[in-house]
Amino acid sequence: MTSNPLSTLLFVRANNYIKYIDEMQKLTCGAVKSQDDVEAEMRRLKLELKQTMEMYSSACREALTAKQKVQEIASSCHVALRTPRSVLR
């Protein structure tokens, strides 16, 4: 099965989020970073997640538009195939 670029991007980002969550859990236990650093990282991750979701939504809309165009073309091809050749001349 071939993977599409969007799925790959989402998979990579999801893995990054998991790594960051693990890191954040370690930080809260070890208090290695300041609270401000943790909050800044969480804001950055939330923004990145929002942007990723917007990209996914946009890709879904584009895929739906492309599917509709394919259906329109297929429909017009079927009509053309059913039209007698004498009418086409």
N, C-alpha and C positions, 0 to 999 in steps of 0.2 A: 504494500500500500504506500503510495507516495504521500508525503505531507505537504501541505500548502504553507507558504511563508507566514501567513497570519497565525496559523496553529502553532508553528514552530516558535514564533515570537511570543505568543501567549504562554506557551510551555516554559520557555526560558525565563520569562518574567515571573511566572508563578513559582518557579524554583528559586529565583532570587528573593521573592517575598518570604518563602519558607526559611531561607538562610538568614534573612534579616530578622525574622521573628525569633529564630533560635538565638541570634546574636543579642537581640533585645532582652530575651529572657536571661541570658548569661550576665548582661550588663546590670539588670535589676538586682540580681543576686550578688554580684561582685562590686557593684557601684563603681565601675571603672570610668565611665563617662559621667559628666554632670547631667543634671535633670534637663537643663536647657539643650544640651547636645541630643539627648534622647528625644525630646519633644521636636526639635528641628528635624531629626531623621524621620520621625513619624509623619510630620507634615510633608516632607519630601516624598515619602512612600505613598501617602494618600494622594498627592498630586500625580505621581507616576501611575498609580492604579486608575485614577480618573481618566488620565490621558489614554491609557491602554484600553479602557472600556469605551471611550469615544472612538478610538481607532477601530475597535471590533464592531461597534454599531455602524460606523461608516462603511466598513467592508461588507457587512450584512446588507445594507441598503444598496450598495453597488452590485452585489451578487443578485439581489432580487430584481434590480433594473435589467441586468444582463440576461437573467432567466426570462423576463417578460419579452425582451427583444428577440431572444431565440424562439420563443413560442410564437411571436408575431411572424417571424420569417418562416418558420415551419408551417404555420397556417396558410400563409400566402403561397408557399410551394405546393401544399396540398390542393389549394384552389386551382392553381395553374395546371397541375397534373390532371385535374378532373375536367378542365375546360377543353372542349373539342378543338382540334387543331384548325378546323375551318373558321372558328371564331377568332383565333389568334392571327390569322393571315390578313 
